[in-house]
Structures are given as structure tokens and as C-alpha cells.
Amino acid sequence: MIKTNFNFLEGEVLLINKPYGWTSFDVVNKMRCQLKFLLKIKKIKIGHAGTLDPLASGLLILCTGKFTKKIDTYQAFEKEYTGSFYLGATTPSSDMETAVDKVYNISHITNEMITEATKKFMGEIDQIPPLFSAKKIDGERAYELARRGEDIVLEKRKIFIKEFEITEIKLPEVSFRVVCSKGTYIRSLARDFGLALGSGAYLSALCRTRIGDFLLDDAIGLPEFEKMISVSDNVG
């Protein structure tokens, strides 16, 4: 059933299907502008509970009003992703944001090796964030330094991978599903997965399908959201 009663100033939790190519902040800014116009106000609290990279799509939780206090709680929930790795090449960003910088042989890689390699990443592991990440180094984002070509070193961090399964193998593409803790970088998982196979890899597609008990199947797109609030009985 489509919801027709909202109180955005008091607080709402919105499940949005973030489109490919948008940053999470693009979505927040778009919705903030829509709500300010609709409510005829100058300011409204709105934020997201967990960044998605621009080249990823899927579930983004947005909170408004007093519900922004719940953001830290939602951010701590486990996440589920589906996507694909491209084997035999690497990029500086570990995804398709940057061009391929190295090419590797994959003739030695078998389906069994790919399936077996997932076991190396199960449970609690150390992971180094990708160079093109939002991690701060001396007050600057790592991706800003990386884009300027500066040498940077990011420290390992503990993450937890609960489930990691290969869902399809069509080399050089490998499809997967991952359930993981907060703070896990799937781009780093792609990079490290390639290394585990004695080759290289980068993330070629990514979709977040779940955050805790919140499902992508229950999310709406930005056009649907705009249409939904425009016909709402009560918006405040």
C-alpha cells in the first residue's frame, strides 16, 4: 500500500533505490530540495545511513527530522550486496571509475579455484580501504589525494564477512553475493580476491540489496518518491 500520510519534520525513514551514477549526497540534496519546496520551509534535517559509491545502485536509507538520530543505529546493521568482479585486470579505484592500469593472465584460473578462494575471506579479516575512498588523511579525503596522484597509505581495519558466495562464473566476469559488517569495502574485496587467485580484479557491478531488515524490494526510486509526496493527503 502506498503511504499517503507523512510528517517529514517530525521524522520519517525512507527507503530509496539509489540510481547508478548518483552519489549518496546527490540523493540527499535532491530530496532536501523537493521537501523544502513542498513544505515551504528554509531548512529540514535529512541524512543517509550508509554511503553507496556513485557506480553502485541499490538500497539507501534516508532519515528526516528527529529520525536523523537513528542514522548511527542503521549504519551499524549488516549489509547484503550482489554484483560482479572482472578478473584479469585492475584499476586504481578498484572499480570502473578509473581506467584499467594493469592486465593479468587468467588462463590458470578454474571454477574450483574461484569457489575455493571465497573461503579466505570468511569471518573476521583485515581489510585495507581502497585508495579512492572517503577515508580522511590529515583532514582530506583519500580519493582527493589519490586523484592528485599523491602517495597515500591506508591502515588495515577489522571487518566481518558472514556470507560470500559465487552465483555465476562467466570469465572474465564472476557474479557474487556478500553479507558483511559495517565498514566493508566491496571494491577492496574485489582487489584482494584477484590477488588470491594469482591475478587481478576490479569491481564491475554492485547493488546493495539489504541493510539489516530493510530490503531493496521495499525501496522506491526518486521519480516514484516525488510522485508519492505530490499526491499525499498529509505532508508536514
N, C-alpha and C positions, 0 to 999 in steps of 0.2 A: 504493500500500500504506500502511495506517495504521501509524504508528510506535508501537511498544509498549515502547521502551526509552529512558528519559530520565535525564539527570543534570543537573538544574537548578542544583545548587550548583556543579558544575564548569563548566557553561556550555552553553546552548542558544540557537539562533537560531530564533525563532518568527515565522511569517508569519500575521498576523491581519487579517481583514476588519473594519475598524472600522465599527461601525454609525452610522447617521445620528443626530445629536443627542448623541453622546458626545464628550467631549474626549479627546485622546490620553492625558492623565493619568488620566482615568476608567478607561481600559482598563488602564493600568499598575497602578493601585491595585486594580482588581478581580482581576487575575491575581496580584498580590502576595499578596492576602488568600487566594486559593484555594491558592496554593503553600505559604504559611506553615501553613495548616490541614492540608494534605495531608502536608507534611514534618514537622509537629510542631516547628517552629522559630520563633524570635522574629524572625529577620532573614534576608532574602535580597536580593541585588543584582538589580535588574531595571530596565530603562530602554528607551525607544523611540528609534529612529533617524530622526527627522524628524516634526515636528508636522503633524497634519491638523486643520483647523478643525472645530468641532462640527457645522456644517452640510454637511460633506463626508464622504464614505464612501470605503472602499477600503483599499488595502494599507498596513499599518503593520508595520514590523519591530520586534520586541521581542527584546532580548538579556538573558540571565540569567547570574549567576555571573561567571566570568572573561571570558566573551564580551562583557561590557559594555565591555571595552577596544576592541572593534571598532566601537562606535557611530559614532565620528567618521568612520571609513572609509566606512561605509554611508551616512551623511548626505551625503557628498560625491558620491555617484553621481547621474547624471542621472535625472530623473523623467518619467513619462508620465501625462497626465491626459486624461480626457474629461469633457464637461459641456456647459452651455449658458449663453448670455448672454441677458438680457432687454433689448431695445433700446427706447429711448424714455422711460427713467426712471432715476433714480439714488437711492441710499440712502447715508446717512452711512458705513455699514460696507462699502459696495460689494458686499454680498450681501443675503440675506433676513433677517439678524439684526435689522436695523433697518427701520423703515417708509420708504416712498418719500417723499423730500423735494422732488423736482422732477420734472416731466413735460416731455418734449420731443416735437417733431414728428418723425415718421419717414417721412412721405409721399414725401420726396425720395430715400429710400434704395432702391437697386436691388440685385439679387443680385450683379451685377457689381461694384458698389461694395464690398459685403461681402467678396467674394473678394479683390479688389484690396487692401483695407485690411490683410489679413494680412501682406503684403509689408513693411509699415512696421515690423513687429515681429520680423523675422527677424534672426538673428545677434546680435552683442553690442549691447545697448541700455542706456540709463539708465532705471531704474525707481524711482519713489517708493513706498515701502511704504504700504499703506492706514492710515488713521488708527486704525482698530480692529485693531491688530496687537500682537504681543508684543514689539516693539522697545522697548528701555529708554531713557527720557529722564530723566536725573538720578535714576536708581535706581528709577523707576516704569515700569510697562508703559504703552505708548502707549494701549492700549484703556481702561485705568483712568482716564487723564486725559481721553480722549475722552468717556467715559460721564459724567464730571463736567461736561462742556461747556467744558473749558479749551481755549484756542487752542494748538495744537502744530504744529511744523514738523519734518518728517522729511526727512532728506537723501537724495538720489539714490544709487543703488548700481548697479554694473555687474552685469548678468545676461546669460545667453546662451540664446536660443531657437533650437533646432535644427530643429524642425518645428512648423508651425502651419497646420492645415487645417480648413476648414469642411466638416462632414459632412452637415449638413441645414439648410435655411432654411425656417422656418415663422413668418414675422414675427407677433408681435414676438420670437419665440424663434429663436435661432441656435445650433446644436449644433457642437461643435468637438472637435479632438484636438490636444494640445500636448505636445511633448517639450522639456524645458528643464533648465537648470542648477539646482544648489542655490541657494536664496535667492530663487527666483522666486515672486512672489505672483500667483496667477491672479485674485484679486479686483482687483488693480491693473491687470492686463491687460484685464479687463472694463471697468473705468473708462476706461482710455486708448483702448480700441477704440471705445467710444461717442463719445469726443471726436474720434477720427479720422474718424468718419462724420458729424460735424457735429451730433451728438445727444448722448444719454446712454445709459449701460448699466450693469447690475449683474449679478453672478454669480447665476444662478438654480439651478444644479446643478453638482456637482463630484464626480468619483470618481478616485482615484489608482489607475492600473492597472499601474504598473511602477516599480520602483526598481532601477536597474542591470539585472542579470539576474534579479532576483526578480520574480515575476509574481503578480498578484491571483488568477489562476486556481489558483494553488497554495496560497492562503491559506484559513484556516478561520475560522468565526465563534466567538464566545465560548462559546455553548452546546456546540458541537462540541468545543472545546478541553477544557471541563470534563468532558465525557463521555469524551473520549480518555484523559485522565490518570487518570480514575477506574477504567479497565479496563486500565491499563498493567501489564505484567509487572514492570517495574523502574523505580521513580521514586526519584531521590535527589539 
